[in-house]
Amino acid sequence: MNNKPASHGGIVILLSFAIALILCMVQIPDYLKMYRPEFVTLILIYWCIALPHRVGILTGWSVGFLLDIQMDSLLGLHAVALAITAYLAYKLHARIRLYPLLQQSLIILLLVTLSQMLILWINGISGHAHGNWSYWMPALSSMFSWPWIFYLMRTIRRMYGVN
């Protein structure tokens, strides 16, 4: 007999986003900041792929709005970028699931790069652009950290029965 309470794991999803937001605030040395993966984007993409019926565009917008407040950036900047990223992950979730992790990592590189391009474009329109090669490094570090994030999140999702 299973004595576990019937839960759909909404708290696990919220906690994963909260931890991702905290990881964005953790102070690290300046020379390492450009290598910090886009944790919020990675977690959003994971949940959009794993549970497309529960996490989608509205979640991306909401988490992006919180990230805008946290990063003290233009209000709606990350919200738009994460909503579009969530839309693309939602539309492609069936295909992405079938790919091996190496190909998934390449798709992650494209999605994170697209998100960064949107942020750079909006910052450019508002007059806050900073064009530097190091701006693109989080996309690469996100690509390399995707297999670890994927396995960690899948283990957590299975452990807590998030569906």
Phi and psi in degrees as a GROMACS rama.xvg file:
@    title "Ramachandran Plot"
@    xaxis  label "Phi"
@    yaxis  label "Psi"
@TYPE xy
-90.6492  117.9  ASN-2
-99.0823  7.40974  ASN-3
-71.3728  138.926  LYS-4
-67.3749  146.035  PRO-5
-71.5237  110.511  ALA-6
-137.015  144.145  SER-7
-97.7411  0.413714  HIS-8
79.4705  23.8846  GLY-9
-60.2087  -35.1821  GLY-10
-67.7916  -33.7048  ILE-11
-66.0388  -41.2197  VAL-12
-63.7673  -46.2899  ILE-13
-62.4831  -41.742  LEU-14
-65.7063  -35.9589  LEU-15
-66.0169  -38.7886  SER-16
-68.746  -37.7222  PHE-17
-63.8037  -42.4468  ALA-18
-65.3977  -39.2866  ILE-19
-63.1147  -40.6323  ALA-20
-65.658  -37.031  LEU-21
-67.1424  -39.9395  ILE-22
-63.1877  -25.8551  LEU-23
-72.7546  -23.3173  CYS-24
-93.3611  -16.9457  MET-25
-58.6038  129.817  VAL-26
-75.7301  127.148  GLN-27
-131.361  161.807  ILE-28
-58.517  150.657  PRO-29
-57.5572  -37.7782  ASP-30
-71.9072  -13.008  TYR-31
-100.305  -13.3783  LEU-32
-59.2638  -34.1424  LYS-33
-72.4015  -13.5607  MET-34
-99.1759  3.1553  TYR-35
-70.0871  124.735  ARG-36
-65.3921  158.632  PRO-37
-82.421  81.1684  GLU-38
-60.4568  -42.3341  PHE-39
-63.6528  -43.3253  VAL-40
-64.5512  -41.3391  THR-41
-63.8553  -43.4159  LEU-42
-66.5221  -40.8476  ILE-43
-61.377  -45.9624  LEU-44
-62.9987  -42.124  ILE-45
-57.9203  -50.1351  TYR-46
-68.3423  -32.5884  TRP-47
-66.6895  -31.7666  CYS-48
-79.6231  -43.5095  ILE-49
-76.0899  -41.5073  ALA-50
-132.949  68.6245  LEU-51
-64.5996  -19.8208  PRO-52
-80.3306  -11.7781  HIS-53
-114.293  -32.3943  ARG-54
-121.513  126.231  VAL-55
-156.385  -141.871  GLY-56
-63.817  -44.6073  ILE-57
-62.4853  -39.6697  LEU-58
-63.9658  -43.9032  THR-59
-59.9351  -43.2319  GLY-60
-63.2213  -45.3634  TRP-61
-64.6342  -47.3172  SER-62
-66.4688  -37.85  VAL-63
-63.3963  -38.181  GLY-64
-63.76  -42.8206  PHE-65
-63.5335  -38.0939  LEU-66
-66.4107  -36.6452  LEU-67
-61.4497  -43.2974  ASP-68
-66.015  -43.6891  ILE-69
-64.9258  -41.6654  GLN-70
-87.6983  -2.71517  MET-71
55.1299  44.6815  ASP-72
-104.61  178.529  SER-73
-55.2304  126.129  LEU-74
-64.4756  121.892  LEU-75
101.441  -8.86507  GLY-76
-61.9643  -59.8735  LEU-77
-72.0793  -27.8716  HIS-78
-61.5612  -45.4659  ALA-79
-66.1179  -45.8918  VAL-80
-62.5516  -43.2108  ALA-81
-74.0222  -30.639  LEU-82
-66.2265  -42.4639  ALA-83
-68.1521  -39.7622  ILE-84
-62.9152  -42.5551  THR-85
-63.7983  -39.5436  ALA-86
-60.74  -46.91  TYR-87
-65.2939  -41.6264  LEU-88
-64.1732  -37.5117  ALA-89
-65.19  -45.7438  TYR-90
-66.9761  -30.5288  LYS-91
-103.282  6.92787  LEU-92
-59.4596  -37.6142  HIS-93
-66.3979  -38.2547  ALA-94
-72.7534  -44.4194  ARG-95
-61.0315  -37.5042  ILE-96
-59.8551  -33.013  ARG-97
-77.5251  -22.1987  LEU-98
-75.4951  147.917  TYR-99
-68.0259  166.379  PRO-100
-60.2009  -32.1433  LEU-101
-63.8302  -45.6984  LEU-102
-69.6174  -35.8592  GLN-103
-61.0449  -39.5855  GLN-104
-62.5026  -37.5238  SER-105
-67.1824  -37.4669  LEU-106
-66.7945  -38.7811  ILE-107
-60.6165  -42.8085  ILE-108
-56.8708  -44.6441  LEU-109
-66.4194  -43.3358  LEU-110
-66.3942  -43.2781  LEU-111
-68.4812  -38.8853  VAL-112
-63.3071  -41.2344  THR-113
-61.8638  -43.1915  LEU-114
-61.5532  -43.0914  SER-115
-67.5029  -35.5041  GLN-116
-64.3287  -41.0217  MET-117
-62.6614  -42.9369  LEU-118
-64.2647  -43.7158  ILE-119
-63.4849  -40.6109  LEU-120
-63.6809  -47.5168  TRP-121
-65.3474  -40.101  ILE-122
-63.0414  -37.7379  ASN-123
-64.7444  -40.3697  GLY-124
-64.3834  -38.0938  ILE-125
-85.7348  -1.58679  SER-126
86.9969  19.0582  GLY-127
-117.069  27.2395  HIS-128
-73.6662  144.73  ALA-129
-137.435  104.886  HIS-130
-93.8841  105.823  GLY-131
-145.37  146.172  ASN-132
-63.3333  -29.1815  TRP-133
-69.1957  -15.2545  SER-134
-61.1378  -29.4826  TYR-135
-90.6438  -6.44599  TRP-136
-62.9924  -35.173  MET-137
-60.8658  -27.7778  PRO-138
-66.3526  -42.0867  ALA-139
-67.2428  -44.1863  LEU-140
-67.0843  -30.6841  SER-141
-66.8763  -39.9781  SER-142
-61.2911  -44.7979  MET-143
-72.1363  -26.2124  PHE-144
-89.7538  -10.1344  SER-145
-55.0588  -47.9947  TRP-146
-57.351  -38.9803  PRO-147
-67.7676  -44.8532  TRP-148
-63.065  -43.5281  ILE-149
-60.0192  -50.511  PHE-150
-65.2644  -40.1357  TYR-151
-62.9759  -48.2856  LEU-152
-67.9576  -37.2238  MET-153
-65.4038  -40.2181  ARG-154
-63.3932  -44.2747  THR-155
-64.0545  -43.4334  ILE-156
-61.1512  -42.6833  ARG-157
-71.9358  -38.5362  ARG-158
-61.9925  -41.2347  MET-159
-99.0589  3.76432  TYR-160
63.6678  39.0689  GLY-161
-74.684  123.178  VAL-162
